[in-house]
Amino acid sequence: MRIYFLGVGEAFDEFYPNTSLLIYLPGPSGPAKTPEEGGDVHVLLDCGFTAPTAYYRYAPRGADEKESEDQPGLRGGDQWVIQPDVIWISHFHGDHFLGLPLMLLRFWEEGRKKMLTIFGPEGVESKVWSAFELAYPGFRERIDFPIVFLNVGPEMSGELLGMRWSTAANAHSLSAPCLTLRLDHAGKSLVYSGDGRPTSASERLAQGADLLVHEAYALEGEPPGHGTVARCLELAGSAGVKHLALVHVQRKVRAEKAEEIRALLNTAEGVTATLPEPGTVIVLET
């Protein structure tokens, strides 16, 4: 499992793109297969206002001698950017899902043909298409690649393209409830908080995870609807997490206290804790 940190910022940060991660889940070795046949799978976690630009800056690239129907090359060159097979939306705040209209239209512009699954809280399909229509009126009929939507709620689980997903509610917003997501694949596990303070349910979900990616808006205290560095370290310890990555730090806190945060993370016992930058890659070896 390989985790690409495309963006690590909060909603208003002019230097750090909105928090968004691309997860690479390798399929079995052998001839190339589609995700539906057990091949490699790429999962995008959240897609806010500024995430699409970060995606095309930091997502993995490769060279192809010939464009395929499922993975077209970028026009005018032999470098192509991996397109996700699945997109997860943690909640319906703009810095977590309003980049989707641009992403969907660019996929179309690049000639995408393969199916895309978008899943998230109840109402995800109507929210996505409403946003798309506002951004690009009348363009929906041009989206000719298949899109499947999946509504999920808290404390649900299922199988999708060879991975196991599970959810729990966290404490963020009454008007836009946020779900924590856990992905298990090939003996490795990742938990992604979206926004919000940990809850007993999200703490249970994080038990024994190889990597916990959690928002830490403040250094300490009780910021409304958000986590803190101190609480995330406590959660990682109590849940027996192996690695902790903190994202969505409030822009002024990050600018003024980044070194203090890193020093605090270096003192954590029993967990490897980091404050990733855009472009950081974490690999969980199988």
Secondary structure, 3 states (H helix, E strand, C coil): CEEEEEECECCCCCCCCECEEEEEECCCCCCCCCHHHCCCEEEEECCCCCHHHHHHHHCCEEECCCCCCCCCCCCCCCEEECCCCEEECCCCCHHHHCCHHHHHHHHHHCCCCCCEEEEEECCHHHHHHHHHHHHCCCCHHHCCCCEEEEEECCCCEEEECCEEEEEEECECCCCCCCEEEEEEECCEEEEECCCCECCHHHHHHCCCCCEEEEECCECCCCCCCCCEHHHHHHHHHHHCCCEEEEECCCHHHHHHHHHHHHHHHHCCCCCEEECCCCCCEEECCC
